[in-house]
Amino acid sequence: MKTRMWWMCAIALVLAGAAWPAAAQSQEDVLAESHKTLEAIVVEVKDFVGDVRFNEADVVSLIELWEEYDEFGQAIEDDDEETVDFDEILADPEYRQWAASHGLDAKDWLQKTVRITMTMFREQMLQSAVLAPQQIEQQLETIEQQREQLGEEMYQQMKQMMEASAAMSKKIAETASELPEATASEMVALDSHRDQLMMLMMSDDEEDEYGYEEDYGEDEEWD
C-alpha cells in the first residue's frame, strides 16, 4: 500500500468500518469499536503536532511534494494496523532520506503536513456531522414508508442501524472537534490553496476506498 497520507486513511477506514459489521458483531459493537480507534488516532495526532503552526509556504510545499511523498511508500506500515505511530515513520530510513533529498527537516515537515491535513479533515468531518442528522431523518422516513414491503423484522433492523448511525455522528463530531483547528493566519494560508489541496485529499480517499474494496467481498459495494 502506498503512503496515501496514511493517517487520513486510518481515520477514513475507521469510519467506513462502521457500515460493515462482521458476522459476529452487532452494529452497536462495530460503532463503539470504530469510535474508540478514532479517539486513539486523534490523541496521536494531537500529541505529534504539538504547538507546531504552518504558513502558506508550508501548504505550497505539501502540494508540490504530495504525489512524490505519496509514491515512495511506507515500508514500515502494517495494513492491518489502524493506530498511528508517527515516531515509527520518523525513524524510517526511507522517509528520512527522502526528506533530506529535498532539504526538509523530517520531523518539522511531517508535523506541519499532519496539521495541514488534519485541520482540513476536521472541517470536513464537522460539516458532515452537521448534515448527518438530516440525512438520517430522511432515510428513516424512507424506510418508514417501505415498512410494509420490508417486513417488520427488516424494518426494525434498518431502523436500529439508522439510529446507531445518528448516535455515531454525534460522537464523531465531538471527537473531530478535538483535532487541530486552524488559527486565523493558517486559515488564510489554507483558503489560498484550499481547492487544490482538497482535490488531492479527495483523490487519495477515492483511491484508498477502492483499494480496500476486496476486504469486504466481491458482492459488496461502497456507498
C-alpha positions in Angstrom: 0.0 0.0 0.0 1.3 3.4 -0.8 1.6 6.1 1.8 -1.6 7.8 0.7 -1.3 10.3 3.6 -1.9 7.2 5.7 -3.1 8.8 8.9 -6.1 10.1 7.0 -6.7 6.7 5.5 -6.7 5.2 9.0 -9.4 7.6 10.1 -11.4 7.1 6.9 -11.2 3.3 7.4 -12.4 3.6 11.0 -15.5 5.5 9.8 -16.1 3.2 6.8 -15.8 0.2 9.0 -18.9 1.2 11.0 -21.0 0.4 8.0 -19.7 -3.1 7.6 -20.2 -5.2 10.8 -18.6 -8.6 11.0 -20.9 -11.5 11.2 -20.3 -12.0 15.0 -20.7 -8.3 15.8 -23.7 -6.1 16.2 -23.9 -2.7 14.6 -23.5 -1.1 18.0 -20.4 -3.1 18.8 -18.8 -2.0 15.5 -19.7 1.6 16.0 -18.2 1.6 19.5 -15.0 -0.1 18.4 -14.6 2.2 15.5 -15.1 5.3 17.7 -12.6 4.0 20.2 -10.0 3.7 17.5 -10.8 7.1 16.1 -10.3 8.6 19.6 -6.9 6.9 19.8 -5.9 8.3 16.4 -6.9 11.8 17.4 -4.8 11.6 20.6 -1.8 10.5 18.5 -2.3 13.4 16.0 -2.6 16.0 18.8 0.5 14.7 20.6 2.6 14.6 17.5 1.6 18.0 16.1 2.0 19.8 19.5 2.5 23.6 19.1 3.7 23.5 15.5 2.0 26.0 13.2 2.1 26.3 9.4 2.1 29.1 6.9 1.4 29.4 3.2 4.9 28.3 2.2 4.2 25.0 4.1 0.9 24.5 2.3 2.6 25.1 -1.1 5.4 22.7 -0.1 2.9 20.0 0.7 1.0 20.4 -2.5 4.2 20.4 -4.6 5.5 17.2 -2.9 2.2 15.4 -2.4 2.5 13.0 -5.3 6.2 12.3 -4.7 5.7 11.8 -1.0 2.6 9.6 -1.8 4.6 7.5 -4.2 7.6 6.5 -2.2 5.5 4.3 0.0 5.6 3.3 3.6 7.6 0.1 4.1 7.1 0.0 7.8 3.3 0.3 7.6 1.2 -2.6 8.7 -2.0 -2.6 6.6 -3.9 -4.3 9.4 -2.9 -1.6 11.9 -5.4 1.2 12.5 -3.5 3.2 15.1 -0.9 5.9 14.2 2.7 5.9 15.2 4.5 9.0 14.0 7.7 8.1 15.8 7.9 5.0 13.6 7.6 6.9 10.3 10.2 9.4 11.5 12.6 6.5 12.2 12.1 5.1 8.8 15.3 5.5 6.8 13.4 5.8 3.5 11.4 8.7 4.8 14.4 10.5 6.3 16.4 10.0 3.1 13.5 11.4 1.1 13.2 14.4 3.4 16.9 15.1 3.2 16.9 14.9 -0.6 14.5 17.9 -0.5 16.3 19.8 2.2 13.5 19.3 4.6 13.6 18.9 8.4 12.0 15.4 8.6 10.0 16.0 11.8 9.0 19.6 11.2 7.8 18.9 7.7 5.8 15.9 8.8 4.3 17.7 11.8 3.2 20.6 9.5 1.8 18.2 6.9 -0.2 16.4 9.6 -1.5 19.7 11.0 -2.5 20.9 7.5 -4.4 17.8 6.5 -6.0 17.3 9.9 -7.3 20.9 10.1 -9.0 20.3 6.8 -10.1 16.9 7.8 -11.6 18.4 10.9 -13.6 20.8 8.9 -14.9 18.1 6.6 -15.9 15.8 9.5 -17.7 18.6 11.3 -19.6 19.6 8.2 -20.6 16.0 7.6 -21.7 15.7 11.2 -24.0 18.7 10.8 -25.6 17.2 7.7 -25.8 13.7 9.0 -28.9 14.1 11.3 -31.0 15.5 8.3 -29.8 12.7 6.0 -30.6 10.0 8.6 -34.0 11.6 9.2 -34.7 11.3 5.5 -33.6 7.7 5.4 -35.8 6.9 8.4 -38.8 8.5 6.6 -38.0 6.4 3.6 -37.9 3.1 5.4 -41.0 4.1 7.3 -42.8 4.4 4.0 -41.5 1.0 3.0 -42.2 -0.7 6.3 -44.9 -3.0 4.9 -42.8 -4.1 1.9 -39.7 -4.6 4.1 -41.4 -6.7 6.7 -41.3 -5.9 10.4 -38.0 -7.7 11.2 -36.1 -6.0 8.4 -37.7 -2.7 9.2 -36.6 -2.8 12.8 -33.1 -3.8 11.9 -32.7 -1.0 9.4 -34.2 1.5 11.9 -31.8 0.3 14.6 -28.9 0.8 12.2 -30.0 4.3 11.4 -30.4 5.3 15.0 -27.0 3.9 15.8 -25.6 5.9 12.9 -27.2 9.0 14.3 -25.5 8.4 17.7 -22.2 7.8 16.0 -22.5 11.1 14.0 -22.8 12.9 17.3 -19.8 11.2 18.8 -17.7 11.8 15.6 -18.5 15.5 15.8 -17.4 15.6 19.4 -14.2 13.7 18.7 -13.5 15.6 15.4 -13.7 18.9 17.3 -10.6 17.8 19.2 -8.5 17.6 16.1 -6.1 20.6 15.4 -8.1 23.7 14.5 -6.5 26.2 12.1 -5.6 29.6 13.5 -6.7 32.8 11.7 -3.4 33.1 9.8 -3.4 29.4 9.0 -6.9 29.7 7.6 -5.8 32.4 5.3 -3.0 30.1 4.1 -5.4 27.3 3.5 -8.0 29.4 1.7 -5.4 30.5 -0.9 -4.9 26.8 -1.9 -8.0 25.1 -0.5 -9.4 23.8 -3.8 -6.1 22.3 -4.9 -5.4 20.7 -1.6 -9.0 19.4 -1.3 -8.7 17.8 -4.7 -5.6 16.0 -3.7 -7.1 14.8 -0.4 -10.3 13.6 -2.2 -8.3 11.8 -4.9 -6.4 9.9 -2.2 -9.6 9.0 -0.4 -11.3 7.6 -3.5 -8.3 5.5 -4.5 -8.0 4.1 -1.0 -11.6 3.3 -0.9 -11.5 1.1 -3.9 -8.1 -0.3 -2.9 -9.8 -1.8 0.2 -12.9 -3.0 -1.6 -11.7 -6.6 -1.7 -11.7 -6.7 2.1 -15.5 -6.6 2.1 -16.2 -9.3 -0.5 -16.8 -9.3 -4.2 -20.6 -8.7 -4.0 -20.5 -5.7 -1.6 -20.4 -2.2 -2.8 -19.3 1.1 -1.2 -21.9 3.8 -0.7 
